[in-house]
Amino acid sequence: MKRTQIKTIVASAFLAIFSGGCKKILDEQPRATFTPDYFQTSQGVQGGVTSLYAHLRTIYGQGYYYNTCETGTDEATYAQSADENFKVMDISGQGNITSSNSRADVIWGSSYSDINTASGIIENGGKLGVSNALLAEAKFFRGFDYFLLVQTFGGVALDLGSGELKFNTSAVRTSKRNTVPEVYTKAIFPDLTAAVNDLPDAPRVVGGVTKTVARLFLAKAYLTYGWWLENPNNIPTYPAVANRTDPAGKNPQYYYQQAYNLAVAGITNAGTNYALQPTYYDVNLATNDRNKEIMLWADHTENSTYTGGNIYDGNGPNSLNQDNYAVWMMTFNYTNIRSSSSPTTWSAVSSVQREAEQHLGRPYIRMCPTIGVVKNTFADKTNDSRYDGTFTTVYRGNWQKGSAPVSTYSTLYNSNFLPVTPGSAILTFLNDEPVPPITYPSGAGNSNVGAGTLPGRADWVVSPNGISRLVYPGLWKLGTYRTDNGTGLGYPNAGLTRPFNIAKFSELFFIAAEAAVKGATTTAVTGTYANDGTARGLINIIRARAGKWRFDNNGNVAKIQDNSAAMIAATPATVDIDYILAERSREYFGEGYRWYDLIRTQRWTAFASTYQICGSTAGDHTPVTVSRSIDSHHYLRPIPQGQIDAMQASADEKAAYQNPGY
């Protein structure tokens, strides 16, 4: 079939107190609102559907929302240059999360605007003879957005002013929150079920949603709702209900089974549209973006105004509301690393310069991985390729791409005054604690970042126990990439020109495995990914792939090695929820999944109540154990203060609208 790349329109539905403000429409007449008249033509419906894809950019890749998904979990804490936005999310005594500083507000306006647009398409498109398949795209996104909202805030409003799930064009300053079961059973499940039924197997356009994409999100919604009904740790909900009961009388087991069945159906019916990549390295390799494993993404391109509002050719972000810049947050300031131009007397030179390259990019130093990530989550760095395919652990010299006089040096001198050339390792994060131990300086030292030395090595080194809020491995998997750098450093300060991945085919295996652990009846999976259908069998498909190498990313050399047998053998005989969560972190580290995974399973405290990290000053390599005060009310984010302030209601009514604890 002929496919076209989705051209991006950013549109704003008029939704009084739920809207985050007007957004521009590109490729059509500028429009601040969508009215019923706009949806009276097939062109209007098509424009509205396109805007549903565009809105993904206002959430995914947005660095401050990204922070709310990662900081405070076992994956990430705040880094040296963090401000309040990041420190409060850590829940470690650096301030309290409030309705004013929680950046979950990013999704409130964006999702509600999108929901209203989708409702307008659904109400009006059918009258024009628009195909069920196109209407199903709108239903998918309405279900998608409500699922995101209910996970984040609890019960939310289904009536935006004109009735439940109706398109609203009136300025409304009142709101009533529905219960969690109502949001799932009235909105999420019906919309996503319709999407599964009516969407095509193959995408209408490149990156378009399909039956398999809808199956993934409906399965995940069933799984999440099953956990919510079960409520194993008695976490309170909002609005409060006497009992966590399903309106249809179904029990959690029913929903776990539905999740399993749908996920397995997604695996076995993927056809030629979706597939696991042959190696983990290939999944996130920038030159392989939009591969068959990626099922949904927030798109950005290098030279198109349709994917961000501006051409990405500047030295700063074009729009912090639409740019992909999440990876900046977890990038340390490697540009502070120094080598010497002299082999005998230290004469500092910047040997690793800021470059628009997947290992490097723009450093913001707002978030960092914990020591436990490196030592425990990714304990196996020999058989398992995912540590190598996730982090930048070697920072290599690129000074020749900079300006004179630095660019004129053919050789510099680094640790132990040993020579290094362009492409040499300048600073390395070691896999393990070395023997003899690293000699660290008392301060910044010659490296200028407090890195240490080992005898006979020309590179500065930092061990896992030396990872700090100042110096830590970066996220290669989300890194910057451009094709127009030439022989220079490119545009490292501009927003990323890569898509931000939202959904992957691999997650179907995890959803089915989790449902199996929760008691779903399993069946053998046939076809390309044949296995016995148990949690262990499903997870081992993912683990086997993780054991296959084709490139040593941080060694920068080809590596053809198959450790899949060792990976499968190391999988425990009984796979439990904690093991699945550990595997999910290895597979999706730093991609924005973690907070939602931990609140769904109610394992946040078990996984993240303490962590280890070194301090914020150069030369501090003494691990400190930090405790978090994770309370049950933190399992929901606060309703944004802008929403509360805009409501026409009494102080008591506003207080009652807010989630408890905020």
N, C-alpha and C positions, 0 to 999 in steps of 0.2 A: 504494500500500500504506500501511497505517497504521503510523506509527513512534512510538516513545516515546523520550524522552531517557533515556540510560543513568543509572540511579541508582547511585551509587557505594558499593560495599562494599569495605572494606579488610580483607583476611584474611591470616592468617599460617599457612602450613603448618609443621608441626613438623619441623624439619630441623636436627638438633642443632648441628653446628659451622658450618653454612652460614647459619643464620638470624640476622638482625640484631635479633631481639627480637619480642615480641608486638605485634600491631597490632589496633585495634578494628574490629569489623564493625558497620556501620551498616545500618539498615533491617531487621535480623534480630536474632536472639538473639546477644548477645556471645559470641564463641568465640575461644579462643586457639589452637586447632589444628583442622586438618581431619583427620578419621579416616575409615577406610573406611566406617563406619556412616553418616557424614554424607552420603556420596555414594550411598547406597542409595535415595534418593528423587529424583524429578525436581526438586523444589524445592531440594534440596541441590546438585545439579549446576548448576542455574541460578544459585544463589548463588555457587558456585565460579567460574563463567564471569564473572559480574559482577566478582568480585574481581580477575580477570586484567586488566580494564580499569583498575580502581582502582590497581593497583600502579604504573601508568605515572607517577602523581603523585609517587611516592617517588624517581623518577629525573629526570624531565623538568620543568624549572623549578626544580630544587634547585640553589641558587647555588654550592655547593662542588663538586658534580659538573660543573656547567657550566664552572667554572674549568678543570677538567682537559681539557675539550674545546677550549678556546680559548687559554688562556695558554701561551705558548711557541711559538705558531705565528706566521705572518706577519700574522695578524689582530689579535693582542692581546698585551700585556705587562702587568706588574703596575702598579698606580697608587699614588698617594701614601699611601693608608691601608691598603695591603696588609699582611697578616700572613704568617706562614710558609707557610700553605696555598697562597697565590698566588705568593709570591716563588720558592719552590723549583721550581714548575712552569715558570718562565721559563728555567731552566737557564742562567743568566747570571751565576753567581758569588754568588748570594744564598742558597746552601745547596743541599743535595742531596735529590733525591726519595728517600724511603725507604718501607718497608712501613708505617710509622707515620704519615707525613704526607701520603701520596698519597690524595686524596679519591676515587680510583676505587673505594675501598671501598664507596661508596654503592651501586654496582650489584651488588657481590658478594652481600650478603645478600638484597637485594631480588629479584634475578633468580633466585637459587636457590630462594627461597621460592615464587616464582611458578612455576618449573619443576616443583616438587613438587606444587603445587596442580593444575597442568595434567595431570600424570601421573595424579593421583587421579581427575580427571574422565574422562580417556581410558580408564583401566582399568575404571572402574565404570559410566560412563555408558552404554556399549554394552549392558550387561546389562539396563538399564531400558528399552530401546527408544528411547533418546534419539536424535534425528536425527543423521545424519552431518554435517549442516551445523553443528549446535551443537558437536559434538565437534571439527569442523574449526576452530572458533574457539580451542579449547584447544590444538590442534596448532599453529595459527599462533603463539600466544604462547610455546609451548615452543620452537619454532624461532627465533622472534624473540629470546628471551632468550639462548639458546645462541649465536646469531650475535653478539649484543652482547658476551657474555663472551669468545668466542674471538678476536674482534678486539682486545679490550682486554688479555687476559692470556695468549693462546696456548692450548695444549691445556688443557682443564679436565675435571673428573670427570663422567662419565655415570652412574656408580653412586653414588647418595647413601646407600646402606646396604642396599638390598633387591634389588640387581641393576640392570643398565643400563636407564635410562629407566623404572624402576619407582617407584611411589609408596612413599615411606618414612615409617614412623611410629616407627622405633626410634632411640634415642639412639646415635649412632655417632661415634666419635672417631678414626676412621681415614679416609684418603682416598687414592685413586690417580688421578693425572691421565692422561686419555687424550691421544693425539696429536691435532694439528690435523686431519689427514685423517679420523680417526675421528669427531671431533665434527661435521665437515661431513657426512660420508657416512652416519653412523648416526643423527644427530639432525636437523641443520638441513635438509638436502635432503629427506629423507623427510617430515618434518613439514610443511614449506612446500609441497612438491608435493601432499600430501594436502589442504592448505588451498586450493590453486589448484583442485584437482579438485572439492572438496565444498562450498566456500563459495558463497553466492549472488552473483549479479551486483549486486543492490541490498542495502544493509545491512539487517540484521534490526532494528536500532534506530539512532537517530541517532548517528553516530560509530562504528558497528560495522564490523568488518573484512569484506572482500569478496574476490572473486576478484582484482580489480584491485590491492587492497592487498597481497595475498599475492604476486601477480606481481612487484610492485615489490621486495619484500624478497627473494624467491627470486632475481630477476635480480641484485640487488645482492650477494647471497651468492655466486652463480656468478662474478660479476665479481671479487669480492674473493679468492675461492679461486683463480681463474685467475692473478691477480697473485702470490698466495702460492706457487703451484707454480712460476711463472716465476722469481721472486726475482731481479730484474735487478741489484740491488746487493749481493747476498750477505748479506742481513740474517739473523742467526741466529734460530732458532725455539726453542720449548720446549713439551713435551719434545723433545729433539733427535732427528732422524731422519737416517739415513745419506744419503739422497737425498730431495728433496721429490718423492715419487712418489705418484700417486693409486692407491688400492687397486684401482680398476677399470681401471687402465691408461690412463686418459684423459689427454690433454695439455692444457696451458693453453688452446690454441686451441679445443678442444672447449667449455670452460666460457665463453670469451668469446662463442662463437656462441650458446650457450644463453642467456646474459645478453641478448644483442641480440634474439634471437627473442622472449623473454618480455617485454622492455620494449616492443618494437613492438606485441606483442599487447595489452599494457596500454593503449597509446595508442589503438589502433584499436577496442578493445572496451569503451571507457569508458562508452558509452551516454549516458544522461542523468544519470548519478550523479556524474561528475567532469568537470571542464573547467578550462582556464586562465581566470583572471580577465581582463577586457578590458584592464586596466592594472596595472602593478606596484603602484601606490599602493593599489589595491583588495585586493591579496593580504593585506596586514597591517594594514589599516585596522580599528581596534577595533570600530567599528559594523558591520563586515562579517565578524566572526569566524565560524568554522565554515562558510566558503563552500565551493563545489564544488571548489576547488583543494586544500583541506586534506583529506587522506585519513585521517589518524590524529592524535589529539591527546590530551594529558593534560588532562582537563576540570576547570574551576573555574567557579563561578557566583557571583553577587553575594550571593544571599540564601538559599542552600541549604546545610544542614549535610551534605549528601551529597557535597559536593565539596571537602572539606578538613578535616572534623572540627569546624569551628566556623563560625558565621556571620561573614562578613568585615566586621565593623563596629568594629574596635578600632584602637588607635594603635600596634600592634605586630604582628608575625607570629603567627599562631595555632599553627603547627607548622612548624619549619624542616625537618622530614622530609617534609612533604606540600605545603607552600605553593609557589606560583609566585612566586619572588622573584629569578630569575636576572638580570633587567634591572637590579636595584639595583647589581649588582657593577660595571657599566660606566656608571654615572651619576655625573658629577662634582658637587661641591657648589655648584650654581648659586645656592643660597640665601645664599651669601656675597656675591653681587653687590650693589653699592650704587649708588644714585643720590642726588641731593641734594634736600632740600625747599626750598632757597634758590637763586635764580638768580645770586647774587653771592658768597656765602660757603658753602664746602662743608659741608653738614650732612647726614650720611649717613643714608639710609633704605633699608630692604630692599625693593627694587622687584620682585624675582622670588621669590615665596614658594613653599614646598613645597605642591604641589597634586596631587591624584589625577586627573591629566590625561595623555594619551598622550605629550606632549612632555616631561613633567616627572617626577613620582614621587619615590621615596625615594632619596637619594644615599648610596652606600656607598664609592665611590672605591677599589675594590679592583682593578679592571681598566681598561685604556684601549686604544683603537686606536693603532697605530703611525702615524708620519708617512707611511710608505709606503702605507698603506691609502688615505689621502686623496689623495696625490699620484699614486700609480701604479695601484693597484687600481681606483679610481674616477677615472681621469684625465679621462674624458669626462663632464662634468657638464652639458653642454648638450643633447646628443641623448639620452643615456641617463638615464632617470628613476630608476634604482635608487639613486643616491647620495641623491637627495631623498627617496626612499621608504624609506630605511634609517635616516638620522641625524636627530637634532634639531640643527640648526646655528644656529637663531635662538631666543634666549630672550626672551620677551616679558613686558612688565609685567603683573602681576596683583595689585598691592598693594591694590586696592579690595576684594578678597575677604577680606583679612585683618582684623585688629583695629584699632580706633582707638588712637592718632590717625593711624596710617599710612593707614588706609582712607579717611580724610576728604580726602586730597589729590586734587584733580582733575588736577593737573599736577605732575610732578617734573622735575628738571634732571639731565642725564646727561653724556655726553662733550661737551667743549667748552662746558659749561653750557647746552646746547641743550635745549629743552623736550621732554618725552615725556609721553604720556597712556596710560591703560590699553590694552593691546594693542600698544603700540609696541615695536619691537625695542630691547632693552636691551643685549644682547650678541650679536654675530654672528661665527660662524666663516666666514671668507671662503673662496671656492672656489679662489682663486689668490693669489699674492704681488702686492700692489698696487704701483703706481708713482704718486706717491712712496711709499716704504715706511712702514710703521706706526711711530709713535713710542710705544715702550713705556716704562713707568716702571721705575725701578731696583728697586722692590720691589712691594708690593701696589698702590700708587697709589690714586687715588680710587675706582676700580672695586672695590677690595678683593681682587681676584683676579689682579692683574697684567696685565689686558687693556690694549690700547693705544688710540690715537686716530688718526683721519684727519681732515684739514681738512673742515669742513662737515658732518660726520656726527654725529648725536646718539647713535648706538650705540657701545659699546665694541667693539673688533674684535680678532680673533686670526687670523693667517694659517696656512696649512698648516704652514709651517716653525716656527711658534710653539706647536704642540700639545705639551703637556707631560703629565707624570704627574699634574698637579694640575688642569689645565683642558683639556678636550677635548670633542668632540661626543658627545652621548648617543645611545642607541639608541631611536629613535622606534618602529621596527617591533615591538619587544617591550614597549612602554611601558604604563604604568598606564592603566586606564579604568574609570570607574564611571558609573552613571546617577543616583545619589542624592546628588550633591554639592550640589544646589540652587544657591544663589548664592554658596556658600562654597568652601572649599578641599577639602572632602570628607575622606576617610580615606587620606591619602597614605602612611601608615606600615604599613597593613595589607597582607597578602599580596594579590597581584593576583587580580582576579576574572575574568581572561581565561584561555582555554585556552592551554596551551603546545603549539605545533605540533610534530609529530614527523615526519610524512611529507606530501609535497606531490606532486600530479600532475605538476608540472613536472619532477620528478627522473627520471621515466621517459625523458624526452628526453636528459638528461645521461648516464644509464646506457647507453642505446643508442649515443649518440655516442662514449662512452669505449670501449665494446666494438668499435665500428667502427674507431677508431684502433688498437686492438690487433689488428686483422686480421679481424674478423668479416665474413662475406659480407653485403653490404647488399642490401636490397630497397626498392622505392619504397613509401612510406607513403601510404595512401589515406584518404579521409574528411575530417573537419573540419580535420585538421592535415597535409594532404597536403604531402609534400616528397619529394626523391629518395632519402631514407633514408641518405644519407652523413652523416658527422659534421658537415660544414658545413651540410647541409640541416636536420638536426635542431637544431643549435645556433641556426640562424637563426630558427626558430620562436620560441625564447625571446628572442632579441635583438630581433626585430621587435616583440614585445610590450613589451619594455623601452623602446622608442622612442616608445611611445604615452602621452601625458600627458592627464589630465583635471583635475589639480589640482596647483598648485605648493605643496607642503606647507609648505616653510619660508618661502615668500613669503606664504603664507596667502591665496592668491587662486586663482580658477578659471583653468585653463590648458588649452585644447583645442588640442593640437598632435600631429601624427603625424610622427615622425622615423624611422619603421621602415625606409624606403628607405635612409637614411643609415647606420643601424645595420647593415643587411645588407651594404651596400657596404664597410663597414669591416672586416668579417670576413675574415681572411686566406684565401687560396685553399686553403692546406693547414692544416688544424686538427690540432694535436698535443696531447699530454697536458698540457703546460704551459698551453696556451691554454684547454683545458677546465677546468683547475684555477683559472685566473684568472676564467673565467666563473662557475664554481661559487661563488667567493668573492663576486663581484658579486651573485649571485642569493641566496645563503644566508648572507651575512656575519652573524656573531654569533649564529647559530642553533644552534651546537653541532655542526656538521658537520666543522669544519676539521681537527682532529687526525686523525680517522679518514680523511679524504680524503688527507692527506699521508702517513700510514703505509701506507695501501693501495697507493698508487702509488710509495712509497719516494722521494718528492720533498721530504721534510721539510727536510733540510739545504739543498737547492737553494733552497727558498723562504724559509727562516726562520733561517738560520745567523747573520745579522746583521739589525739593524733600527735605525731612528732614532727618537729621542724626546728632548724637553727634560726638564729636571729636575723635582723635586718641590716647589720653593719658588716662591712667588708672584713673578712678574716674570722668571723664568728662561725665556727663549725662544731659547736657543742649542741647536740640535740636536746630539746626541751619537750617534755610532754605537756600538752595543752588540753584542758578539759572544756567541753562544751555543755551548756545548760539547755538541752533540747527539751522543750515542754510539749505537752500534747497539743496545745493550741498552735504550735508552729507547723503542724501538719496541714494547715491552711494558710495561705498568704492573706494579708489584710486587703479589704476592699479599698481601692485607691481613694485618697482624701479628696481628689477632684470630683469623684463621683458623689461622695458624701456632701461636700460643700454645695454642689449644684442642685441637690434635691430640695424640693419645696416640702419641708416636713419639720416637725418639732424636734427639739434636741433629743428627746427620748426616742422618737421614731428613728432618728439618724443613728443613735447609739445601738438600737435594736437591729438596724440593717447591717452594722459592722460585725465582722467575725469576732467571737469572744477572745479576750486577751489582748486586743489591739485598741 
